[in-house]
Amino acid sequence: MSNYSNGQLPDSALAPIAQGRLAKDSYCAASWNTMNVRAVELGCQLLPTGSMSSYRTLAQQEQLYQDYLNGGSLAAKPGT
């Protein structure tokens, strides 16, 4: 994933997880899905908190930060 800047991964570099997406190459998505399968076996399901708690594009990061500056929920500076 180091070939891409934060928030600028192409769709081809992302894999689905429950209600979100994570990077393929770093095994994040595979690890999340494996962990979630086990959680379901134990009677619960893991979900990202909120609709944007997995991978976020740079534009989404910028919007969340602007929302924060305007009095919304805490958000990190884009690209961090």
C-alpha positions in Angstrom: 0.0 0.0 0.0 3.0 2.3 0.3 2.6 3.1 -3.5 -0.5 5.1 -2.7 -1.0 8.2 -0.6 -3.3 8.1 2.3 -6.9 8.2 1.1 -6.0 7.6 -2.5 -6.2 3.8 -2.8 -7.9 2.6 -6.0 -10.9 0.4 -5.7 -8.7 -2.5 -6.9 -6.6 -2.2 -3.8 -9.6 -2.5 -1.4 -11.5 -5.6 -0.2 -14.9 -5.7 1.4 -15.6 -6.2 5.1 -19.0 -6.0 6.9 -20.3 -2.6 6.0 -17.0 -1.2 4.7 -13.7 -1.8 2.9 -10.1 -2.2 4.0 -6.8 -2.6 2.2 -6.2 -6.0 0.4 -2.4 -6.2 0.3 -1.8 -5.5 4.0 -4.1 -8.4 4.9 -6.3 -6.0 6.9 -9.5 -7.1 5.2 -8.6 -10.8 5.4 -7.8 -10.5 9.0 -10.9 -8.5 9.8 -13.1 -11.1 8.0 -11.4 -14.0 9.7 -11.9 -12.4 13.1 -15.6 -11.6 12.2 -16.3 -15.2 11.2 -15.1 -16.3 14.6 -17.1 -13.6 16.3 -20.3 -14.8 14.5 -19.5 -18.3 15.6 -19.4 -16.9 19.2 -22.8 -15.2 18.7 -21.9 -11.6 17.7 -20.9 -9.7 14.6 -18.2 -7.0 14.4 -19.2 -3.9 12.5 -17.3 -0.7 11.9 -18.8 2.1 14.0 -20.7 4.4 11.6 -20.8 4.4 7.9 -17.3 5.8 7.4 -15.2 3.8 10.0 -13.3 1.7 7.5 -11.3 3.0 4.5 -12.0 6.7 3.7 -11.0 8.5 0.6 -9.1 11.7 0.9 -12.3 13.6 -0.1 -14.2 11.8 2.7 -11.4 12.6 5.2 -11.6 16.3 4.2 -15.4 16.4 4.5 -15.3 14.8 8.0 -12.6 17.3 9.1 -14.5 20.2 7.8 -17.6 18.9 9.6 -15.5 18.7 12.8 -14.2 22.3 12.3 -17.9 23.3 12.0 -18.8 21.8 15.3 -19.3 18.1 14.3 -17.7 14.9 15.7 -14.0 14.7 16.3 -12.0 13.9 13.1 -8.3 13.8 12.4 -6.6 16.1 9.9 -6.9 14.6 6.4 -3.9 12.4 5.4 -3.0 11.5 9.0 
